[in-house]
């Protein structure tokens, strides 16, 4: 068994029940959110991987390379196949630019405050940016901004309820994933045009 696969399995094992339970609805949502088309497998892979990333980051404040890396590679290959099948080279270019742009923005935030935003968040941002941009520039904006809105609202609620203080570390990966899902859902519903 390849070492990356062994590491991914070891990262997921403590969370296997919630990940397995959440993977099916995540995959169903991805099929719906992507609409009919060749990009569906890429979104399904990202959605299923997101269930593991969400559980792990919420618990350990880590987004493991053993999951983010293969997910990024699979999404890149599947979007390339989708572009070839649909002659959607404009969408592929937009995805590449969106991934680079959002990854670079998160890298800048990481460099400003490494303790506030981990490098796993930077790598995940590239994947989410690529997928969001595949569906259009407005979706990329949603993928970029909604996580900060959702994370900010939750942080305020935690502060007000005194379940957290100003120094409490909060994993940002789950908010990135929820924000991306909300942006893609908004796009599917025609709210992001």
C-alpha positions as CSV (number, residue, x, y, z in Angstrom):
1,X,0.0,0.0,0.0
2,X,1.4,3.4,-0.9
3,X,2.6,5.5,2.0
4,X,0.2,8.4,1.2
5,X,-2.7,6.1,1.3
6,X,-1.5,4.6,4.6
7,X,-1.2,8.1,6.1
8,X,-4.7,9.1,4.8
9,X,-6.2,6.0,6.3
10,X,-4.5,6.6,9.6
11,X,-5.7,10.2,9.7
12,X,-9.3,9.2,8.9
13,X,-9.5,6.1,11.2
14,X,-10.4,7.9,14.4
15,X,-13.2,9.7,12.6
16,X,-14.4,6.9,10.3
17,X,-18.0,6.7,11.6
18,X,-18.9,10.4,11.2
19,X,-16.9,10.6,7.9
20,X,-18.8,7.5,6.5
21,X,-22.1,8.8,7.6
22,X,-21.5,12.3,6.1
23,X,-19.9,11.1,2.9
24,X,-23.1,9.8,1.3
25,X,-25.2,13.0,1.7
26,X,-22.1,15.0,0.7
27,X,-21.8,13.0,-2.5
28,X,-25.5,13.3,-3.2
29,X,-25.3,17.1,-2.6
30,X,-22.2,17.3,-5.0
31,X,-24.1,15.5,-7.7
32,X,-27.0,18.0,-7.3
33,X,-24.8,21.1,-6.9
34,X,-22.7,20.3,-10.0
35,X,-25.6,19.8,-12.2
36,X,-25.4,17.3,-15.1
37,X,-21.9,17.4,-16.6
38,X,-18.4,16.1,-16.6
39,X,-17.4,18.2,-13.6
40,X,-19.6,16.1,-11.3
41,X,-16.8,13.6,-10.4
42,X,-14.5,16.4,-9.3
43,X,-17.1,17.9,-7.0
44,X,-18.0,14.5,-5.6
45,X,-14.3,13.8,-4.8
46,X,-14.0,17.1,-3.1
47,X,-17.2,16.7,-1.2
48,X,-16.3,13.3,0.1
49,X,-12.8,14.4,1.1
50,X,-14.3,17.4,2.8
51,X,-16.1,15.2,5.2
52,X,-12.8,13.9,6.5
53,X,-11.1,17.2,6.4
54,X,-14.0,18.8,8.3
55,X,-13.9,16.2,11.1
56,X,-10.1,16.1,11.4
57,X,-9.6,19.9,11.4
58,X,-12.5,20.5,13.8
59,X,-10.8,18.1,16.2
60,X,-7.1,18.6,15.7
61,X,-6.7,22.0,13.9
62,X,-4.9,20.2,11.1
63,X,-5.7,19.6,7.4
64,X,-3.5,16.6,6.6
65,X,-1.4,16.7,3.5
66,X,-2.2,13.0,3.0
67,X,-5.8,14.0,2.2
68,X,-5.5,17.5,0.8
69,X,-2.7,16.6,-1.7
70,X,-4.5,13.6,-3.3
71,X,-7.7,15.5,-3.3
72,X,-6.1,18.4,-5.1
73,X,-4.5,16.1,-7.7
74,X,-7.8,14.2,-8.3
75,X,-9.7,17.4,-8.7
76,X,-7.1,18.8,-11.1
77,X,-7.2,15.6,-13.2
78,X,-11.0,15.4,-13.2
79,X,-11.5,19.0,-14.1
80,X,-9.0,18.5,-17.0
81,X,-11.0,15.5,-18.2
82,X,-14.2,17.6,-17.9
83,X,-12.6,20.4,-19.9
84,X,-11.5,17.9,-22.6
85,X,-14.9,16.2,-22.7
86,X,-16.9,19.4,-22.9
87,X,-14.4,21.6,-24.7
88,X,-14.6,23.8,-21.6
89,X,-11.0,25.1,-21.8
90,X,-12.2,28.6,-20.6
91,X,-13.5,26.9,-17.4
92,X,-10.3,25.0,-17.0
93,X,-8.2,28.2,-17.3
94,X,-10.6,30.0,-14.9
95,X,-10.2,27.1,-12.4
96,X,-6.4,27.3,-12.6
97,X,-6.5,31.1,-12.1
98,X,-9.0,30.9,-9.3
99,X,-7.0,28.2,-7.5
100,X,-3.9,30.3,-7.8
101,X,-5.6,33.5,-6.8
102,X,-7.3,32.1,-3.7
103,X,-4.2,30.1,-2.7
104,X,-2.1,33.2,-3.0
105,X,-4.6,35.3,-1.0
106,X,-4.5,32.7,1.8
107,X,-0.7,32.4,1.6
108,X,-0.5,36.2,2.2
109,X,-2.8,35.8,5.2
110,X,-0.7,32.9,6.5
111,X,2.5,35.0,6.1
112,X,1.0,37.9,8.0
113,X,-0.2,35.6,10.9
114,X,1.1,32.0,10.7
115,X,-0.6,31.1,14.0
116,X,-3.9,32.4,12.8
117,X,-4.1,30.6,9.5
118,X,-2.3,27.3,8.9
119,X,-0.5,26.2,5.7
120,X,-3.2,23.4,5.4
121,X,-5.7,26.2,5.0
122,X,-3.6,27.7,2.2
123,X,-3.4,24.4,0.3
124,X,-7.1,23.8,0.7
125,X,-7.9,27.3,-0.5
126,X,-6.2,26.5,-3.8
127,X,-8.5,23.5,-4.3
128,X,-11.6,25.3,-3.3
129,X,-10.7,28.3,-5.5
130,X,-10.2,26.1,-8.5
131,X,-13.5,24.3,-8.0
132,X,-15.4,27.6,-7.3
133,X,-13.9,29.3,-10.3
134,X,-14.7,26.4,-12.6
135,X,-18.4,27.3,-12.0
136,X,-17.7,31.0,-12.5
137,X,-16.1,34.1,-11.1
138,X,-19.1,35.0,-8.9
139,X,-18.8,31.5,-7.3
140,X,-15.1,32.1,-6.7
141,X,-16.0,35.3,-4.9
142,X,-18.5,33.4,-2.8
143,X,-15.9,30.7,-2.0
144,X,-13.5,33.4,-1.0
145,X,-15.8,35.5,1.2
146,X,-18.5,33.3,2.7
147,X,-16.1,31.3,5.0
148,X,-15.0,34.6,6.7
149,X,-18.7,35.6,7.1
150,X,-19.7,32.2,8.6
151,X,-16.5,31.9,10.7
152,X,-17.0,35.4,12.0
153,X,-20.6,34.9,12.9
154,X,-19.7,31.7,14.8
155,X,-16.8,33.3,16.5
156,X,-19.0,36.2,17.7
157,X,-21.6,33.7,18.9
158,X,-18.9,31.8,20.8
159,X,-17.6,35.0,22.4
160,X,-21.0,36.3,23.4
161,X,-21.9,32.9,24.9
162,X,-18.5,32.8,26.6
163,X,-17.7,29.5,25.1
164,X,-14.5,31.1,23.7
165,X,-12.3,34.0,24.5
166,X,-10.3,36.3,22.2
167,X,-7.3,33.9,22.5
168,X,-9.2,30.7,21.7
169,X,-7.9,29.0,18.6
170,X,-10.7,28.1,16.1
171,X,-10.1,25.8,13.2
172,X,-10.8,27.6,10.0
173,X,-10.9,24.7,7.6
174,X,-14.5,23.7,8.5
175,X,-15.7,27.3,7.7
176,X,-13.8,27.2,4.4
177,X,-15.6,24.0,3.5
178,X,-19.1,25.2,4.6
179,X,-18.5,28.5,2.9
180,X,-17.6,26.8,-0.4
181,X,-20.6,24.5,-0.1
182,X,-22.9,27.5,0.5
183,X,-21.4,29.4,-2.5
184,X,-21.8,26.3,-4.8
185,X,-25.3,25.8,-3.5
186,X,-26.1,29.5,-4.2
187,X,-24.7,29.1,-7.7
188,X,-26.9,26.0,-8.3
189,X,-29.9,27.9,-7.1
190,X,-29.1,30.8,-9.4
191,X,-28.3,33.2,-6.6
192,X,-24.7,33.8,-7.9
193,X,-24.8,35.0,-11.4
